[in-house]
Amino acid sequence: MIKPRRPKYQSGQRVKAKVDLINNGSLPGAPSEGVLVSVGDIGQVVRVAQHTGTNLPIYVVKFGKELVIGCLEEEIAPIPEGRVNEHDGS
């Protein structure tokens, strides 16, 4: 069994995408392999879960008004408190 990794981020924390987030087919209605979120887009962690097979943290992040997707730690970075970014999709 793999020891669970402690999450870096918490619910309510603002984060930005470090990479383009591509639809892996899990988001119905969006083009398969299409870009869902671009590098630099800002979102907010709404929930932290644990992947059962790998024991890695999965961050459920809301980007913009309606897009909610699961992200890995290496796909997102924290936004310092009070900082505003031009990529804010909300």
C-alpha positions, 0 to 999 in steps of 0.5 A: 500500500502506498502511504497517502501524500498530505495535500499542499492546498486546501478548500477555499484556496485560490490557485492558477493552472501551471499547464494547459488542462486538457479534456481526457474525455471525462467532461461530457459536452467538451471536445475530447482532447480540447483545452479546458483551462489555459496556463495562468487561469485562476480557480478556487479549490472547492474540495480535496479528495484522495485518489484511492489507487495512488493515494495522491491528493486530487483537487476539485477546482472551480474555474470561471463560473461553471467549470469544475475539474479535478487537478493534480498538485503538479497542475496547479500553483497557489495564488498569494493572498490579495493578488489579482491575475488577468487570467481570472475567469470568474 
